[in-house]
Amino acid sequence: MNKSADYYDLDEFKSFRIDTFSPMHCALDVLGEGSRQKSFAIIWLKDGNGTHDLDLKRHYYDGSVMFVLAPGQIHKLNQFSESEGYVVRFSPAVFQHEQDFMNHVLDTCLFDSNTSCPVIQLDENSKAIFDNLFKQLHEEFLIQDINASEIICSYLKIVISQINRIKRKKSSDQVPINDASYKLFRALKIAIEKNYKEEHSVQFYADLLNVQPRALNAATRKYAERSTGELIQERLLLEAQRILFHEDKRVKEICYELGFDDPAYFTRFFKKHTGLAPQFYKEQVEVAI
């Protein structure tokens, strides 16, 4: 795949990188503390405790935990006690075949910032499994020997599959993967992620997926307890919040970037959902977190 080069901005390490945490080396600089995530990322802290702010929401952790991040997310890690662990960052280009990226990243919704588990707790058995996998990944990354890229990709797919397995086990109601409405829900989430800046209407997504709007709403209410329109609005709002918090752009610029035609309408939309006008949002949030 070659679609990732510009969007994911990974020139400094191309398509894959893995770094370690240790008492002597804290990889917060690698994470880009308080910054906007430029790649997909998996963070594993073997122990310790602290907070991790994800998209301006604070999450507490204790023990062995895993975090998964998507491009564009704002995050800040604060360790109350230092931990060993790993930070994996990758772009879609690490997968040799686009279908592998679809199967392991997009289609699983694991990295979906709206529906993913913010903190994935690991038991002792899972710690042992991931310890071996991450060690192998790190060794291959450092060696860069022949066929290293294929081996790295294989280990990465296993890591992602193991995280998905834990996520499914911890879910209170197991999602029927082969259920038609769940497949439709996942397809809609992917479609929104690809098109939300240009397309805001439910009808567009219904036409794209060859279903009626009521079928989309039935799927989203079943698996997200929200309407399709609300999912689209939430994605737009999340991106607006991210841009306002991290970038120095005028409200008018953000309005047009997100596909709104009228800055006044965008301001009303933002204030309706946050209680704050866009120009005051960053100041208020910085005080709160």
C-alpha contacts under 8 A as a table, 3 or more apart, distances in Angstrom:
res1	aa1	res2	aa2	distance
1	M	4	S	7.53
1	M	92	P	6.87
1	M	93	A	5.02
1	M	94	V	7.93
1	M	95	F	6.99
1	M	96	Q	6.29
1	M	97	H	6.43
1	M	98	E	5.91
2	N	5	A	6.42
2	N	93	A	5.93
3	K	6	D	7.59
3	K	7	Y	7.88
3	K	92	P	7.67
3	K	93	A	7.41
4	S	7	Y	5.52
4	S	8	Y	5.51
4	S	9	D	7.69
4	S	91	S	6.34
4	S	92	P	6.00
4	S	93	A	6.19
5	A	8	Y	5.97
5	A	9	D	6.00
5	A	10	L	6.81
5	A	11	D	7.55
5	A	93	A	7.90
6	D	9	D	5.36
8	Y	38	K	5.35
8	Y	39	S	5.44
8	Y	71	P	6.99
8	Y	91	S	6.45
9	D	38	K	6.29
9	D	39	S	7.56
10	L	13	F	5.78
10	L	14	K	5.14
10	L	15	S	6.55
10	L	38	K	7.36
10	L	39	S	7.22
10	L	91	S	7.29
11	D	14	K	4.89
13	F	16	F	6.28
13	F	17	R	6.11
14	K	17	R	7.94
14	K	91	S	7.91
15	S	90	F	5.30
15	S	91	S	4.98
15	S	92	P	7.19
15	S	93	A	5.48
15	S	94	V	5.01
16	F	88	V	7.52
16	F	89	R	5.79
16	F	90	F	4.34
16	F	91	S	6.62
16	F	94	V	6.22
17	R	88	V	5.84
17	R	89	R	5.31
17	R	90	F	6.40
17	R	141	F	7.12
18	I	86	Y	6.86
18	I	87	V	5.57
18	I	88	V	4.39
18	I	89	R	6.35
18	I	137	L	7.54
18	I	138	H	6.09
18	I	141	F	7.07
19	D	27	A	6.92
19	D	30	V	7.64
19	D	86	Y	5.65
19	D	87	V	5.17
19	D	88	V	6.56
19	D	138	H	7.50
20	T	25	H	7.47
20	T	26	C	7.57
20	T	27	A	6.49
20	T	84	E	7.28
20	T	85	G	5.70
20	T	86	Y	4.34
20	T	87	V	6.16
21	F	25	H	5.82
21	F	26	C	5.05
21	F	27	A	5.57
21	F	45	L	7.81
21	F	83	S	6.68
21	F	84	E	4.67
21	F	85	G	4.70
21	F	86	Y	5.60
21	F	87	V	7.58
22	S	25	H	4.95
22	S	26	C	5.91
22	S	82	E	7.58
22	S	83	S	6.26
22	S	84	E	4.41
22	S	85	G	6.79
23	P	26	C	6.73
23	P	82	E	6.26
23	P	83	S	6.80
23	P	84	E	6.84
26	C	29	D	7.66
27	A	30	V	5.12
27	A	31	L	6.48
27	A	87	V	7.61
28	L	31	L	4.93
28	L	32	G	6.25
28	L	33	E	5.86
28	L	77	L	7.46
29	D	32	G	5.17
29	D	33	E	6.45
30	V	33	E	7.99
31	L	37	Q	7.94
31	L	87	V	7.63
32	G	35	S	5.33
32	G	36	R	7.59
32	G	37	Q	7.51
32	G	76	K	7.94
33	E	75	H	6.73
33	E	76	K	4.93
33	E	77	L	6.55
34	G	74	I	6.62
34	G	75	H	5.36
34	G	76	K	4.38
34	G	77	L	7.72
35	S	74	I	5.57
35	S	75	H	6.08
35	S	76	K	7.10
35	S	246	H	7.12
36	R	71	P	7.73
36	R	72	G	5.52
36	R	73	Q	5.52
36	R	74	I	4.40
36	R	75	H	6.73
36	R	242	R	7.84
36	R	246	H	6.89
37	Q	40	F	7.63
37	Q	69	L	7.44
37	Q	70	A	6.94
37	Q	71	P	5.10
37	Q	72	G	5.00
37	Q	73	Q	5.15
37	Q	74	I	5.99
37	Q	75	H	7.25
38	K	70	A	7.96
38	K	71	P	4.88
38	K	72	G	6.03
39	S	69	L	7.89
39	S	70	A	6.39
39	S	71	P	4.64
39	S	72	G	7.73
39	S	89	R	6.14
39	S	90	F	5.90
39	S	91	S	5.78
40	F	68	V	7.58
40	F	69	L	5.60
40	F	70	A	4.65
40	F	71	P	5.49
40	F	89	R	5.62
40	F	90	F	5.40
40	F	91	S	6.19
40	F	111	F	7.65
41	A	68	V	5.71
41	A	69	L	4.95
41	A	70	A	6.57
41	A	87	V	7.05
41	A	88	V	5.42
41	A	89	R	4.31
41	A	90	F	6.38
42	I	66	M	7.05
42	I	67	F	5.75
42	I	68	V	4.62
42	I	69	L	6.41
42	I	87	V	5.86
42	I	88	V	5.04
42	I	89	R	6.52
43	I	66	M	5.61
43	I	67	F	5.03
43	I	68	V	6.41
43	I	85	G	7.66
43	I	86	Y	5.93
43	I	87	V	4.56
43	I	88	V	6.34
44	W	64	S	7.48
44	W	65	V	5.93
44	W	66	M	4.56
44	W	67	F	6.52
44	W	85	G	5.32
44	W	86	Y	5.27
44	W	87	V	6.44
45	L	48	G	7.38
45	L	63	G	7.88
45	L	64	S	5.66
45	L	65	V	5.50
45	L	66	M	6.49
45	L	83	S	5.95
45	L	84	E	6.01
45	L	85	G	4.56
45	L	86	Y	6.76
46	K	63	G	6.84
46	K	64	S	4.41
46	K	65	V	6.59
46	K	83	S	6.21
46	K	84	E	5.63
46	K	85	G	5.31
46	K	127	K	7.39
47	D	62	D	7.03
47	D	63	G	4.29
47	D	64	S	4.45
47	D	65	V	7.27
47	D	83	S	5.45
47	D	84	E	7.01
48	G	62	D	5.94
48	G	63	G	5.36
48	G	64	S	7.26
48	G	79	Q	7.44
48	G	80	F	7.32
48	G	81	S	5.17
48	G	82	E	5.94
48	G	83	S	5.24
49	N	60	Y	7.53
49	N	61	Y	5.35
49	N	62	D	4.23
49	N	63	G	6.20
49	N	79	Q	6.11
49	N	80	F	5.62
49	N	81	S	5.73
49	N	82	E	7.77
50	G	60	Y	5.86
50	G	61	Y	5.62
50	G	62	D	6.80
50	G	77	L	7.73
50	G	78	N	5.64
50	G	79	Q	4.45
50	G	80	F	4.63
50	G	81	S	6.91
51	T	58	R	6.51
51	T	59	H	5.48
51	T	60	Y	4.44
51	T	61	Y	6.03
51	T	77	L	6.10
51	T	78	N	5.25
51	T	79	Q	6.54
51	T	80	F	7.75
52	H	58	R	5.88
52	H	59	H	5.26
52	H	60	Y	6.47
52	H	61	Y	7.65
52	H	75	H	6.90
52	H	76	K	5.68
52	H	77	L	4.48
52	H	78	N	6.17
53	D	56	L	5.67
53	D	57	K	5.28
53	D	58	R	4.31
53	D	59	H	6.03
53	D	74	I	7.74
53	D	75	H	5.18
53	D	76	K	5.06
53	D	77	L	6.44
54	L	57	K	5.29
54	L	58	R	6.45
54	L	59	H	7.47
54	L	73	Q	6.90
54	L	74	I	5.81
54	L	75	H	4.58
54	L	76	K	6.92
54	L	118	P	7.71
55	D	73	Q	5.82
55	D	74	I	4.86
55	D	75	H	6.16
55	D	238	L	7.90
55	D	242	R	7.01
56	L	74	I	7.01
56	L	75	H	7.38
56	L	285	V	7.56
56	L	289	I	7.05
57	K	289	I	7.76
58	R	289	I	7.41
59	H	118	P	7.29
59	H	119	V	7.38
61	Y	65	V	7.06
61	Y	119	V	7.02
62	D	65	V	7.37
63	G	121	Q	7.58
63	G	122	L	8.00
64	S	121	Q	6.13
64	S	122	L	5.46
64	S	123	D	7.39
64	S	127	K	7.39
65	V	119	V	6.47
65	V	120	I	5.46
65	V	121	Q	4.60
65	V	122	L	5.68
66	M	119	V	6.18
66	M	120	I	4.96
66	M	121	Q	6.47
66	M	122	L	7.36
67	F	118	P	6.42
67	F	119	V	5.71
67	F	120	I	6.38
68	V	110	L	7.60
68	V	111	F	6.04
68	V	118	P	7.49
69	L	73	Q	6.68
69	L	111	F	5.96
69	L	113	S	7.28
70	A	73	Q	5.93
70	A	111	F	5.43
70	A	112	D	6.88
70	A	113	S	6.65
72	G	239	E	7.96
72	G	242	R	7.48
73	Q	113	S	7.55
73	Q	242	R	7.18
74	I	242	R	6.65
74	I	246	H	7.83
79	Q	82	E	5.87
79	Q	83	S	7.81
86	Y	134	F	7.29
90	F	93	A	7.88
90	F	94	V	6.60
91	S	94	V	5.97
92	P	95	F	5.90
92	P	98	E	7.83
92	P	101	F	6.17
93	A	96	Q	6.84
94	V	149	S	7.61
94	V	153	C	6.37
95	F	98	E	6.70
95	F	100	D	6.24
95	F	101	F	6.05
95	F	153	C	6.13
96	Q	100	D	7.56
96	Q	153	C	7.99
97	H	100	D	5.47
97	H	101	F	7.03
98	E	101	F	5.21
98	E	102	M	6.37
99	Q	102	M	4.89
99	Q	103	N	5.98
100	D	103	N	5.08
100	D	104	H	5.97
101	F	104	H	5.44
101	F	105	V	5.44
101	F	106	L	6.70
102	M	105	V	5.66
102	M	106	L	4.84
102	M	107	D	5.42
103	N	106	L	6.47
103	N	107	D	5.21
103	N	108	T	6.67
104	H	107	D	6.48
104	H	108	T	6.03
104	H	157	K	6.62
104	H	160	I	6.79
104	H	161	S	7.20
105	V	108	T	5.72
105	V	109	C	6.63
105	V	110	L	6.52
105	V	111	F	6.73
105	V	160	I	7.92
106	L	109	C	5.53
106	L	110	L	7.51
106	L	111	F	7.46
106	L	190	I	6.49
107	D	186	R	6.42
107	D	187	A	7.40
107	D	190	I	7.21
108	T	111	F	7.92
108	T	164	N	7.70
108	T	186	R	7.67
109	C	112	D	4.98
109	C	115	T	7.38
109	C	116	S	7.01
109	C	186	R	7.02
109	C	189	K	7.80
110	L	115	T	7.87
110	L	116	S	5.56
110	L	164	N	6.80
111	F	116	S	6.13
112	D	115	T	5.59
112	D	116	S	5.42
113	S	116	S	5.71
114	N	235	R	7.96
115	T	224	A	7.98
117	C	120	I	6.24
117	C	167	K	7.47
120	I	166	I	7.97
120	I	167	K	7.20
122	L	125	N	7.99
122	L	126	S	5.73
122	L	127	K	6.26
123	D	126	S	5.35
123	D	127	K	6.21
124	E	127	K	5.00
124	E	128	A	6.41
125	N	128	A	5.32
125	N	129	I	6.52
126	S	129	I	5.07
126	S	130	F	6.15
127	K	130	F	5.26
127	K	131	D	5.88
128	A	131	D	5.10
128	A	132	N	6.49
129	I	132	N	5.55
129	I	133	L	6.43
130	F	133	L	4.91
130	F	134	F	5.85
130	F	159	V	7.29
131	D	134	F	5.45
131	D	135	K	6.10
132	N	135	K	5.23
132	N	136	Q	6.29
133	L	136	Q	5.24
133	L	137	L	6.22
133	L	155	Y	6.72
133	L	159	V	6.94
134	F	137	L	4.92
134	F	138	H	6.01
135	K	138	H	5.12
135	K	139	E	6.16
136	Q	139	E	5.15
136	Q	140	E	6.21
136	Q	155	Y	7.75
137	L	140	E	5.29
137	L	141	F	6.16
137	L	152	I	5.96
137	L	155	Y	6.44
137	L	156	L	7.58
138	H	141	F	5.10
138	H	142	L	6.22
139	E	142	L	5.22
139	E	143	I	6.04
140	E	143	I	5.14
140	E	144	Q	5.91
140	E	145	D	7.28
140	E	148	A	5.90
140	E	151	I	7.42
140	E	152	I	6.53
141	F	144	Q	5.51
141	F	148	A	7.28
141	F	152	I	7.24
143	I	148	A	7.82
144	Q	148	A	5.51
144	Q	149	S	7.76
145	D	148	A	5.29
146	I	149	S	7.97
147	N	150	E	5.43
147	N	151	I	6.43
148	A	151	I	5.09
148	A	152	I	5.94
149	S	152	I	5.08
149	S	153	C	6.11
150	E	153	C	5.17
150	E	154	S	6.23
151	I	154	S	5.05
151	I	155	Y	6.25
152	I	155	Y	5.24
152	I	156	L	6.05
153	C	156	L	5.06
153	C	157	K	6.22
154	S	157	K	5.26
154	S	158	I	6.42
155	Y	158	I	5.05
155	Y	159	V	6.18
156	L	159	V	5.03
156	L	160	I	6.21
157	K	160	I	5.18
157	K	161	S	6.08
158	I	161	S	4.99
158	I	162	Q	6.08
159	V	162	Q	5.15
159	V	163	I	6.28
160	I	163	I	5.14
160	I	164	N	6.19
161	S	164	N	5.05
161	S	165	R	6.18
162	Q	165	R	4.99
162	Q	166	I	6.39
163	I	166	I	5.19
163	I	167	K	6.18
164	N	167	K	4.98
164	N	168	R	6.14
165	R	168	R	5.20
165	R	169	K	6.24
166	I	169	K	5.10
166	I	170	K	6.19
167	K	170	K	5.27
167	K	171	S	6.28
168	R	171	S	5.14
168	R	174	Q	6.45
168	R	175	V	7.62
169	K	172	S	7.95
169	K	174	Q	7.45
171	S	174	Q	5.97
175	V	182	Y	7.72
176	P	179	D	5.27
176	P	182	Y	7.24
177	I	182	Y	6.68
177	I	183	K	7.17
178	N	182	Y	7.36
178	N	183	K	6.93
179	D	182	Y	5.34
179	D	183	K	6.35
180	A	183	K	5.12
180	A	184	L	6.24
181	S	184	L	4.97
181	S	185	F	6.15
181	S	218	A	7.94
181	S	219	A	5.30
182	Y	185	F	4.89
182	Y	186	R	6.22
182	Y	219	A	6.65
182	Y	223	Y	7.30
183	K	186	R	5.21
183	K	187	A	6.14
184	L	187	A	5.04
184	L	188	L	6.08
184	L	216	L	7.32
184	L	219	A	6.86
185	F	188	L	5.09
185	F	189	K	6.27
185	F	216	L	7.23
185	F	219	A	5.58
185	F	220	T	6.11
185	F	223	Y	7.38
186	R	189	K	5.10
186	R	190	I	6.34
187	A	190	I	5.22
187	A	191	A	6.14
187	A	209	L	7.74
188	L	191	A	4.94
188	L	192	I	6.05
188	L	205	Y	7.08
188	L	209	L	7.59
188	L	216	L	7.78
189	K	192	I	5.19
189	K	193	E	6.22
190	I	193	E	5.13
190	I	194	K	6.35
191	A	194	K	5.20
191	A	195	N	6.09
191	A	196	Y	7.94
191	A	205	Y	7.18
192	I	195	N	5.18
192	I	196	Y	5.02
192	I	205	Y	7.69
192	I	232	I	6.73
192	I	235	R	7.96
193	E	196	Y	5.91
193	E	235	R	7.91
195	N	198	E	5.64
195	N	199	E	5.69
196	Y	199	E	5.20
196	Y	200	H	6.09
196	Y	232	I	6.75
196	Y	235	R	7.20
196	Y	236	L	6.83
196	Y	258	L	7.71
197	K	200	H	7.44
197	K	236	L	7.26
197	K	257	E	6.96
197	K	258	L	4.55
197	K	259	G	5.22
198	E	258	L	6.90
198	E	259	G	5.13
199	E	204	F	6.93
199	E	259	G	7.35
200	H	204	F	7.71
200	H	232	I	6.46
200	H	233	Q	7.75
200	H	259	G	7.98
201	S	204	F	5.49
201	S	205	Y	7.12
201	S	229	G	7.25
202	V	205	Y	5.43
202	V	206	A	6.25
202	V	213	P	6.46
202	V	228	T	6.44
202	V	229	G	5.98
203	Q	206	A	4.95
203	Q	207	D	6.06
203	Q	212	Q	7.94
203	Q	213	P	6.18
204	F	207	D	5.24
204	F	208	L	6.10
205	Y	208	L	4.87
205	Y	209	L	6.10
206	A	209	L	5.28
206	A	210	N	5.85
206	A	211	V	5.09
206	A	212	Q	5.54
206	A	213	P	5.31
206	A	216	L	6.83
207	D	210	N	4.89
207	D	211	V	6.32
207	D	212	Q	7.45
208	L	211	V	7.99
211	V	215	A	6.40
211	V	216	L	7.33
212	Q	215	A	5.38
212	Q	216	L	6.87
213	P	216	L	5.15
213	P	217	N	6.29
214	R	217	N	5.00
214	R	218	A	6.09
215	A	218	A	5.10
215	A	219	A	6.34
216	L	219	A	5.19
216	L	220	T	6.18
216	L	228	T	6.36
217	N	220	T	5.15
217	N	221	R	5.93
217	N	226	R	7.84
217	N	227	S	5.17
217	N	228	T	5.30
218	A	221	R	5.33
218	A	222	K	6.13
218	A	227	S	7.86
219	A	222	K	5.12
219	A	223	Y	6.23
220	T	223	Y	5.28
220	T	224	A	5.17
220	T	225	E	6.30
220	T	226	R	5.81
220	T	227	S	5.72
220	T	228	T	5.97
221	R	224	A	5.43
221	R	225	E	4.03
221	R	226	R	4.76
221	R	227	S	5.67
221	R	228	T	7.97
222	K	225	E	5.77
226	R	230	E	6.09
226	R	231	L	6.79
227	S	230	E	5.15
227	S	231	L	6.48
228	T	231	L	5.14
228	T	232	I	6.41
229	G	232	I	5.18
229	G	233	Q	6.19
230	E	233	Q	4.99
230	E	234	E	5.99
231	L	234	E	5.07
231	L	235	R	6.28
232	I	235	R	5.27
232	I	236	L	6.38
233	Q	236	L	5.12
233	Q	237	L	6.02
234	E	237	L	5.00
234	E	238	L	5.98
235	R	238	L	5.14
235	R	239	E	6.31
236	L	239	E	5.30
236	L	240	A	6.18
236	L	258	L	6.92
237	L	240	A	5.02
237	L	241	Q	6.14
237	L	270	F	6.80
237	L	273	H	7.88
238	L	241	Q	5.14
238	L	242	R	6.20
239	E	242	R	5.01
239	E	243	I	6.17
240	A	243	I	5.24
240	A	244	L	6.10
240	A	254	I	6.93
240	A	258	L	7.70
241	Q	244	L	5.17
241	Q	245	F	6.00
241	Q	281	Y	7.83
242	R	245	F	5.25
242	R	246	H	6.08
242	R	247	E	7.90
243	I	246	H	5.38
243	I	247	E	5.17
243	I	248	D	7.87
243	I	249	K	7.56
243	I	254	I	7.48
244	L	247	E	5.77
244	L	248	D	7.08
244	L	249	K	7.07
244	L	278	P	7.28
244	L	279	Q	7.98
244	L	281	Y	7.15
244	L	282	K	6.09
245	F	281	Y	7.57
245	F	282	K	4.98
245	F	285	V	7.96
249	K	253	E	6.27
249	K	254	I	6.71
250	R	253	E	5.27
250	R	254	I	6.51
251	V	254	I	5.17
251	V	255	C	6.05
251	V	263	P	7.10
251	V	267	T	7.93
251	V	278	P	6.74
251	V	279	Q	6.86
252	K	255	C	4.98
252	K	256	Y	6.44
252	K	263	P	5.47
253	E	256	Y	5.45
253	E	257	E	6.10
254	I	257	E	4.96
254	I	258	L	6.17
255	C	258	L	5.49
255	C	259	G	6.57
255	C	260	F	5.24
255	C	261	D	7.22
255	C	262	D	7.24
255	C	263	P	5.64
255	C	266	F	6.01
256	Y	259	G	5.07
256	Y	260	F	5.28
256	Y	261	D	6.34
256	Y	262	D	7.97
256	Y	263	P	7.78
257	E	260	F	7.53
260	F	263	P	7.11
260	F	265	Y	7.77
260	F	266	F	6.40
262	D	265	Y	5.27
262	D	266	F	6.31
263	P	266	F	4.95
263	P	267	T	6.12
264	A	267	T	5.11
264	A	268	R	6.34
265	Y	268	R	5.09
265	Y	269	F	6.11
266	F	269	F	4.97
266	F	270	F	6.12
267	T	270	F	5.16
267	T	271	K	6.07
267	T	277	A	6.24
267	T	278	P	6.33
268	R	271	K	5.18
268	R	272	K	5.96
268	R	277	A	7.71
269	F	272	K	5.26
269	F	273	H	6.61
270	F	273	H	5.48
270	F	274	T	6.12
270	F	275	G	7.70
270	F	276	L	7.25
270	F	277	A	6.66
270	F	278	P	6.52
271	K	274	T	5.17
271	K	275	G	4.72
271	K	276	L	4.75
271	K	277	A	4.99
271	K	278	P	7.03
272	K	275	G	5.75
272	K	276	L	7.80
274	T	277	A	7.97
276	L	280	F	6.47
276	L	281	Y	5.93
277	A	280	F	5.59
277	A	281	Y	6.35
278	P	281	Y	5.13
278	P	282	K	7.84
279	Q	282	K	7.37
280	F	283	E	5.74
280	F	284	Q	6.48
281	Y	284	Q	5.36
281	Y	285	V	6.17
282	K	285	V	5.20
282	K	286	E	6.07
283	E	286	E	5.36
283	E	287	V	6.55
284	Q	287	V	5.35
284	Q	288	A	6.43
285	V	288	A	4.97
285	V	289	I	6.29
286	E	289	I	5.72
